[in-house]
Amino acid sequence: RRQRLMCIRDRHLRRLIVGLLYCAMIKCHEIEIAAILESNTKESALLNFAYSWIHYLLICGEFAKSSDQFFQLISRVVNISPELRFALLKKGLLEVLLKFWKSDASLCQELEKWKWIENDKPELGVPCEVSRKFQTAIKQLQSGVSYEHNGVHLFSYTFFLEAVSILLRSAVFNEKSTESPLSMIKKEYLQPPEVYVRVILAEPQTISSLMSNCTSNLAVVNLSKALTHIGWEDESAKKSITEGIVMSLERIGQSDIRRHFHFMREFLGAKDSLQGDCADKLLRSVLESAEEKPKEKVICLIRLLVWLAHELPLVAEWSRENGDCITLLQKELDNMAIPIHNSFESNKKIKALIKCLENIKEGKEFSLEEHIEGIKTMYYEKYLVDSEVLYYDMKSKRWKQCVVNLVLDEMIYLTDESSSGKNVGWVEVESDCLAAIINQDVRMEETDLASKNT
């Protein structure tokens, strides 16, 4: 099974196998809940399969392009039920995943604890020969060779972060974790995270690194929910996350604003007793980080602040109470708005930001010159045959209205309505190229503006 999935070059075929395995796991779970709670791999085929899959975690370092589906299968397993999550958390899956991500030398010893029962009877579809690459990976694992990926060899962090997020939101970090609106904790199954997990998440560098590896909307959504849950009513955790966000902002560029906006909106929007103090510390840190920065980074940070003030009343109120800080930002922008150094469009955007800051400081309502495109994912939507969705065509750089013809667990098949029923083909359900039809007007306007600017 492992060789078959990891060695397949066709991504769609790997996705199909993951979907089929998921369907089988759901059937097994229905009759194995008692054995799962007892961590009995002899009586639970599902738990035994999960143990065997996790035991060979290091193999995905040798099969970089297949690692996405490797972690997708793990995320599917932990998403099945709170009973299964509780059993895997108790076994230490969260610690194993974070040790893998940190290239911890003790990971090999940890993986040896995941004992599973090999089926020695021949099965239909099992490969007759083991590939040389697969044999090499197994030998390295058995000899205890530490594989350092350093974030380079993994094809994608999307499903790795989804699995980690689900487990983090299922863990009890403090006595009020069950009250978190993003909690996936079931009160019958309370499991605190390991000491290693707490230590790793207390490092701001860890938070910053996780944020920088969010290359898809699905990864951003999952990590932001996990960080918000971790920081719920926990002053120490909020401090670490705040410092991690500020570290990440040191590298901010135009393409990163939207991602950081979603992280900060989710994190600052958590209405716990620490919300006000957390917002004050984070926003002051953002303004301090804007000092002595290049012009492009300063504009990015100011745009981020304006977006947050537009979306969160808490940030708008803080900006009014700290009018002196806003005034300094206005002066900074005034110095940048020099026609000799900027194009007409650049000066127009700078003046629009100055006007927004002025309205924020005076407590007036304001509209943004640009539309804030939020971070969305269609991954958790249920698709129906003959329903309509928007699909972004990378060749024409436009959103198209398409019809869903076929629905699988991991993919949908689309037909383009505007091209006389021309087939678009198979599209993965977590793709950022899919959007709900209700966003059509906004997206069409953005596409038209982009075409004009081009």
C-alpha positions as CSV (number, residue, x, y, z in Angstrom):
1,R,0.0,0.0,0.0
2,R,2.7,2.5,1.0
3,Q,4.8,1.7,-2.1
4,R,1.8,2.0,-4.4
5,L,0.8,5.4,-3.1
6,M,4.3,6.9,-2.7
7,C,5.7,5.7,-6.1
8,I,2.8,6.8,-8.3
9,R,3.8,9.9,-10.4
10,D,0.2,10.9,-11.4
11,R,-1.1,13.2,-8.7
12,H,-4.7,12.6,-9.6
13,L,-4.3,8.9,-9.2
14,R,-2.7,9.3,-5.8
15,R,-5.7,11.5,-4.8
16,L,-8.1,8.8,-6.0
17,I,-6.3,6.2,-3.8
18,V,-6.5,8.5,-0.8
19,G,-10.2,9.0,-1.4
20,L,-10.8,5.2,-1.6
21,L,-8.9,4.6,1.5
22,Y,-10.9,7.3,3.3
23,C,-14.2,5.6,2.3
24,A,-12.9,2.3,3.7
25,M,-11.7,3.9,6.9
26,I,-15.1,5.4,7.6
27,K,-16.7,1.9,7.2
28,C,-14.2,0.4,9.6
29,H,-14.6,3.2,12.2
30,E,-18.3,2.5,12.5
31,I,-17.7,-1.0,14.1
32,E,-14.4,-0.4,15.8
33,I,-14.9,2.6,18.2
34,A,-14.5,0.4,21.4
35,A,-11.2,-1.1,20.2
36,I,-10.0,2.4,19.1
37,L,-10.6,3.8,22.6
38,E,-8.6,0.9,24.1
39,S,-5.8,1.4,21.5
40,N,-6.2,-2.2,20.5
41,T,-4.6,-2.6,17.1
42,K,-5.5,-6.3,17.0
43,E,-9.2,-5.6,17.0
44,S,-9.1,-2.3,15.0
45,A,-8.0,-2.5,11.4
46,L,-8.3,1.3,11.2
47,L,-6.0,2.0,14.1
48,N,-3.5,-0.7,12.9
49,F,-3.4,1.0,9.5
50,A,-2.9,4.4,11.1
51,Y,0.0,3.1,13.2
52,S,1.6,1.5,10.2
53,W,1.3,4.7,8.2
54,I,2.8,6.9,10.9
55,H,5.6,4.3,11.6
56,Y,7.0,5.0,8.1
57,L,6.7,8.8,8.3
58,L,10.3,9.4,7.3
59,I,9.8,7.7,4.0
60,C,8.0,10.8,2.6
61,G,11.3,12.6,2.7
62,E,12.5,10.3,-0.1
63,F,9.2,10.8,-2.0
64,A,8.9,14.6,-2.0
65,K,6.2,14.9,-4.6
66,S,4.0,12.2,-2.9
67,S,4.4,13.7,0.6
68,D,1.3,15.8,0.0
69,Q,-0.9,12.7,-0.2
70,F,1.0,11.1,2.7
71,F,0.0,13.9,5.0
72,Q,-3.5,14.1,3.4
73,L,-4.1,10.6,4.5
74,I,-3.0,11.4,8.1
75,S,-5.3,14.5,8.1
76,R,-8.1,12.3,6.9
77,V,-7.5,9.8,9.7
78,V,-7.5,12.4,12.5
79,N,-10.6,14.1,11.0
80,I,-12.8,10.9,11.2
81,S,-13.9,11.2,14.9
82,P,-13.0,12.6,18.3
83,E,-12.4,9.0,19.6
84,L,-9.7,8.4,17.0
85,R,-8.1,11.8,17.6
86,F,-8.1,11.1,21.4
87,A,-6.3,7.7,20.8
88,L,-3.7,9.2,18.5
89,L,-3.1,12.2,20.7
90,K,-2.6,9.9,23.7
91,K,-0.1,7.9,21.7
92,G,1.8,11.1,20.8
93,L,1.0,11.8,17.2
94,L,1.2,15.6,17.6
95,E,4.7,15.3,19.1
96,V,5.8,13.0,16.2
97,L,4.6,15.4,13.5
98,L,6.3,18.4,15.1
99,K,9.5,16.5,15.6
100,F,9.4,15.6,11.9
101,W,8.9,19.2,11.0
102,K,11.8,20.3,13.3
103,S,14.1,17.4,12.0
104,D,14.5,16.3,15.6
105,A,17.1,13.5,16.0
106,S,14.9,11.6,18.4
107,L,12.2,11.1,15.9
108,C,13.4,7.6,14.8
109,Q,13.1,6.4,18.4
110,E,9.6,7.8,18.7
111,L,8.5,6.1,15.5
112,E,9.6,2.7,16.9
113,K,6.9,3.0,19.6
114,W,4.2,2.8,16.9
115,K,4.0,-1.0,16.8
116,W,1.6,-2.4,14.3
117,I,0.6,-5.9,13.1
118,E,1.7,-6.8,9.5
119,N,-0.6,-9.0,7.5
120,D,1.5,-11.9,6.3
121,K,-1.2,-13.2,4.0
122,P,-1.1,-12.3,0.3
123,E,-3.5,-9.6,-0.6
124,L,-5.0,-8.6,-3.9
125,G,-3.2,-5.7,-5.5
126,V,0.0,-5.9,-3.3
127,P,3.1,-5.2,-5.5
128,C,5.1,-8.3,-6.3
129,E,8.4,-6.4,-6.2
130,V,9.6,-3.6,-3.9
131,S,11.2,-0.7,-5.8
132,R,14.8,0.1,-5.1
133,K,14.0,3.6,-4.0
134,F,11.5,2.3,-1.5
135,Q,13.9,-0.4,-0.2
136,T,16.6,2.3,0.3
137,A,14.1,4.5,2.3
138,I,13.1,1.5,4.5
139,K,16.8,0.6,5.2
140,Q,17.6,4.2,6.2
141,L,14.7,4.2,8.5
142,Q,15.6,0.9,10.1
143,S,19.2,2.0,10.6
144,G,18.1,5.1,12.4
145,V,19.4,7.6,9.9
146,S,18.1,11.1,10.7
147,Y,16.5,12.7,7.7
148,E,16.7,16.6,7.7
149,H,14.2,18.1,5.4
150,N,14.5,21.7,6.7
151,G,11.3,22.6,4.8
152,V,12.9,22.0,1.4
153,H,12.1,18.5,0.4
154,L,8.4,18.6,1.3
155,F,6.2,19.2,-1.8
156,S,3.6,21.0,0.2
157,Y,2.7,21.8,3.8
158,T,-1.0,22.1,3.1
159,F,-2.2,18.8,4.5
160,F,0.6,18.6,7.1
161,L,-0.7,21.8,8.6
162,E,-4.3,20.6,8.4
163,A,-3.4,17.5,10.4
164,V,-1.4,19.5,12.9
165,S,-4.2,22.1,13.2
166,I,-6.9,19.4,13.8
167,L,-4.8,17.8,16.6
168,L,-3.9,21.1,18.2
169,R,-7.6,22.1,18.3
170,S,-8.4,18.7,19.9
171,A,-5.8,19.2,22.7
172,V,-6.4,20.8,26.1
173,F,-3.9,23.6,26.6
174,N,-5.5,25.1,29.7
175,E,-8.7,24.7,31.8
176,K,-10.6,27.0,29.4
177,S,-9.6,25.4,26.2
178,T,-13.0,23.7,25.9
179,E,-14.6,27.1,25.7
180,S,-12.6,28.2,22.6
181,P,-15.0,28.7,19.7
182,L,-12.5,26.9,17.4
183,S,-12.1,23.9,19.8
184,M,-12.6,20.4,18.4
185,I,-12.5,18.9,22.0
186,K,-15.1,16.5,23.1
187,K,-15.5,16.7,26.9
188,E,-15.4,13.0,27.3
189,Y,-11.9,12.9,25.8
190,L,-9.7,15.5,27.4
191,Q,-6.0,15.1,26.4
192,P,-3.3,17.7,27.2
193,P,-0.4,18.1,24.7
194,E,3.0,16.7,25.4
195,V,5.7,18.8,27.1
196,Y,7.7,18.8,23.9
197,V,4.7,20.3,22.0
198,R,4.3,23.1,24.6
199,V,8.0,23.9,24.5
200,I,8.1,24.1,20.6
201,L,5.0,26.3,20.4
202,A,6.4,28.6,23.0
203,E,9.2,29.6,20.6
204,P,8.3,32.6,18.4
205,Q,10.6,31.3,15.7
206,T,8.3,28.2,15.4
207,I,5.2,30.4,14.9
208,S,6.9,32.5,12.3
209,S,8.3,29.5,10.4
210,L,4.9,27.8,10.4
211,M,3.3,31.0,9.0
212,S,5.9,31.4,6.3
213,N,5.2,27.8,5.1
214,C,1.5,28.5,4.4
215,T,1.5,28.5,0.6
216,S,-2.2,27.9,0.1
217,N,-5.5,29.2,1.4
218,L,-6.3,25.9,3.1
219,A,-3.0,26.1,5.1
220,V,-3.6,29.7,6.2
221,V,-7.2,28.9,7.4
222,N,-6.1,25.8,9.4
223,L,-3.0,27.4,11.0
224,S,-4.9,30.6,12.0
225,K,-7.6,28.5,13.7
226,A,-5.0,26.5,15.5
227,L,-3.0,29.5,16.8
228,T,-6.3,31.2,17.9
229,H,-7.2,28.1,19.9
230,I,-3.8,27.7,21.5
231,G,-3.9,31.4,22.6
232,W,-7.4,31.2,24.0
233,E,-7.3,32.6,27.6
234,D,-3.5,31.8,27.8
235,E,-1.3,34.9,28.3
236,S,2.0,33.1,27.8
237,A,0.8,31.5,24.5
238,K,-0.6,34.8,23.2
239,K,2.8,36.4,23.9
240,S,4.7,33.8,21.9
241,I,2.2,34.0,19.0
242,T,2.4,37.8,19.0
243,E,6.2,37.7,18.8
244,G,6.0,35.1,16.1
245,I,3.6,37.2,14.0
246,V,5.9,40.3,14.4
247,M,8.9,38.2,13.3
248,S,7.0,37.1,10.2
249,L,6.1,40.7,9.4
250,E,9.8,41.5,9.1
251,R,9.7,39.7,5.8
252,I,6.4,41.0,4.6
253,G,5.9,41.9,0.9
254,Q,2.9,42.9,-1.3
255,S,2.0,39.2,-1.9
256,D,2.1,38.5,1.9
257,I,-0.4,41.2,3.1
258,R,-3.5,39.1,2.5
259,R,-2.1,36.1,4.3
260,H,-1.0,38.1,7.4
261,F,-4.3,40.0,7.4
262,H,-6.2,36.8,7.8
263,F,-3.8,35.5,10.6
264,M,-4.2,38.8,12.5
265,R,-7.9,39.2,11.9
266,E,-8.6,35.6,13.3
267,F,-6.1,36.0,16.2
268,L,-7.3,39.5,17.3
269,G,-10.9,38.6,16.7
270,A,-10.8,36.0,19.5
271,K,-13.2,37.5,22.2
272,D,-11.6,36.3,25.4
273,S,-10.6,38.2,28.5
274,L,-7.1,38.9,27.0
275,Q,-8.3,40.4,23.7
276,G,-7.6,44.1,24.6
277,D,-4.1,43.6,26.0
278,C,-3.2,41.3,23.1
279,A,-4.3,43.8,20.5
280,D,-2.4,46.6,22.1
281,K,0.8,44.7,22.3
282,L,0.6,43.3,18.7
283,L,-0.4,46.6,17.1
284,R,2.3,48.5,18.9
285,S,4.8,45.9,17.8
286,V,3.6,46.3,14.2
287,L,4.1,50.1,14.3
288,E,7.5,49.7,15.9
289,S,8.6,47.3,13.2
290,A,7.7,49.9,10.6
291,E,10.4,52.2,11.8
292,E,13.5,52.5,9.6
293,K,12.1,50.0,7.1
294,P,12.3,50.4,3.3
295,K,9.4,52.3,1.7
296,E,7.8,49.2,0.3
297,K,7.6,47.4,3.7
298,V,6.3,50.5,5.4
299,I,3.5,50.8,2.9
300,C,2.7,47.1,3.3
301,L,2.4,47.4,7.1
302,I,0.2,50.5,6.8
303,R,-2.1,48.8,4.4
304,L,-2.3,45.9,6.8
305,L,-3.2,48.2,9.6
306,V,-5.9,50.0,7.5
307,W,-7.4,46.7,6.4
308,L,-7.6,45.5,10.0
309,A,-9.1,48.8,11.2
310,H,-11.8,48.5,8.4
311,E,-12.7,44.9,9.5
312,L,-12.2,44.9,13.3
313,P,-13.9,47.6,15.5
314,L,-11.3,46.8,18.2
315,V,-8.4,47.9,15.9
316,A,-10.3,51.0,14.8
317,E,-10.9,52.0,18.4
318,W,-7.2,51.3,19.3
319,S,-6.1,53.6,16.4
320,R,-8.3,56.4,17.6
321,E,-6.9,56.1,21.2
322,N,-3.4,56.1,19.8
323,G,-3.8,59.0,17.4
324,D,-0.2,60.1,17.8
325,C,1.0,56.9,16.3
326,I,-1.4,57.3,13.4
327,T,-0.1,60.9,12.9
328,L,3.5,59.6,12.6
329,L,2.4,57.1,9.9
330,Q,0.7,59.9,8.0
331,K,3.8,62.0,8.1
332,E,5.8,59.0,6.9
333,L,3.4,58.6,3.9
334,D,3.6,62.3,3.2
335,N,7.3,62.1,2.8
336,M,6.9,59.2,0.4
337,A,4.4,61.0,-1.8
338,I,7.0,62.9,-3.9
339,P,6.0,63.0,-7.6
340,I,9.7,62.9,-8.8
341,H,10.3,59.5,-7.2
342,N,6.9,57.9,-7.8
343,S,4.5,57.2,-10.6
344,F,1.1,58.9,-10.7
345,E,-0.6,55.6,-9.7
346,S,1.8,55.1,-6.8
347,N,1.2,58.6,-5.4
348,K,-2.6,58.1,-5.8
349,K,-2.4,54.9,-3.6
350,I,-0.3,56.7,-1.0
351,K,-2.7,59.6,-0.8
352,A,-5.6,57.2,-0.5
353,L,-3.8,55.5,2.5
354,I,-3.3,58.9,4.1
355,K,-7.0,59.7,3.8
356,C,-7.9,56.3,5.3
357,L,-5.6,57.0,8.3
358,E,-7.2,60.4,8.8
359,N,-10.7,58.9,8.8
360,I,-9.6,56.2,11.3
361,K,-8.0,58.8,13.6
362,E,-11.2,60.9,13.6
363,G,-13.5,57.9,14.0
364,K,-15.2,58.4,10.6
365,E,-16.4,55.6,8.4
366,F,-14.3,55.0,5.4
367,S,-14.2,52.9,2.3
368,L,-11.1,51.3,0.9
369,E,-9.9,52.1,-2.6
370,E,-9.2,48.3,-3.0
371,H,-11.3,45.3,-2.3
372,I,-10.1,43.1,0.5
373,E,-10.1,39.6,-0.9
374,G,-10.4,37.3,2.1
375,I,-8.7,34.0,2.5
376,K,-11.3,31.3,1.5
377,T,-11.2,27.7,0.8
378,M,-13.8,25.4,-0.8
379,Y,-12.2,22.3,0.6
380,Y,-14.9,21.8,3.3
381,E,-17.8,22.4,0.9
382,K,-20.0,19.6,-0.3
383,Y,-20.2,19.6,-4.1
384,L,-23.3,18.4,-6.0
385,V,-23.5,17.3,-9.6
386,D,-24.9,20.1,-11.9
387,S,-24.1,22.8,-9.3
388,E,-22.2,25.9,-10.4
389,V,-18.8,27.2,-9.2
390,L,-16.2,29.7,-10.3
391,Y,-12.9,28.5,-11.6
392,Y,-9.8,30.6,-12.2
393,D,-8.3,29.8,-15.6
394,M,-4.5,30.3,-15.3
395,K,-4.1,30.8,-19.1
396,S,-6.7,33.5,-19.6
397,K,-6.2,35.0,-16.1
398,R,-10.0,35.2,-15.6
399,W,-12.7,33.6,-13.5
400,K,-15.1,31.4,-15.4
401,Q,-18.5,30.1,-14.4
402,C,-18.4,26.3,-14.6
403,V,-20.7,23.3,-14.0
404,V,-19.8,20.3,-11.8
405,N,-20.2,17.1,-13.9
406,L,-18.7,14.5,-11.6
407,V,-17.9,14.5,-7.9
408,L,-15.2,12.3,-6.2
409,D,-14.0,12.6,-2.6
410,E,-10.9,14.6,-3.6
411,M,-11.7,16.0,-7.0
412,I,-14.5,17.4,-9.2
413,Y,-14.8,17.4,-13.0
414,L,-15.8,20.8,-14.5
415,T,-17.3,22.0,-17.7
416,D,-17.0,25.6,-18.9
417,E,-20.5,27.0,-19.6
418,S,-19.1,30.0,-21.6
419,S,-17.3,27.8,-24.1
420,S,-20.2,25.6,-25.4
421,G,-19.7,22.9,-22.8
422,K,-15.9,22.7,-23.2
423,N,-14.3,20.4,-20.5
424,V,-12.1,22.1,-18.0
425,G,-11.1,18.7,-16.5
426,W,-10.4,17.4,-13.0
427,V,-9.8,20.0,-10.3
428,E,-8.6,19.2,-6.8
429,V,-11.1,20.4,-4.2
430,E,-8.6,22.2,-2.0
431,S,-7.4,24.3,-5.0
432,D,-7.3,28.1,-4.6
433,C,-8.7,28.2,-8.2
434,L,-12.2,27.4,-6.9
435,A,-14.6,29.9,-5.5
436,A,-18.3,30.0,-4.5
437,I,-20.6,31.5,-7.1
438,I,-21.7,34.3,-4.6
439,N,-18.3,36.0,-5.1
440,Q,-18.8,36.2,-8.8
441,D,-19.4,40.0,-9.1
442,V,-16.5,40.9,-6.9
443,R,-14.1,38.6,-8.7
444,M,-15.2,39.7,-12.1
445,E,-14.6,43.3,-11.1
446,E,-11.1,42.4,-9.9
447,T,-10.4,40.5,-13.1
448,D,-11.4,43.5,-15.2
449,L,-9.3,45.9,-13.2
450,A,-6.3,43.6,-13.5
451,S,-6.8,43.3,-17.3
452,K,-6.9,47.1,-17.6
453,N,-3.8,47.6,-15.4
454,T,-2.0,45.0,-17.6
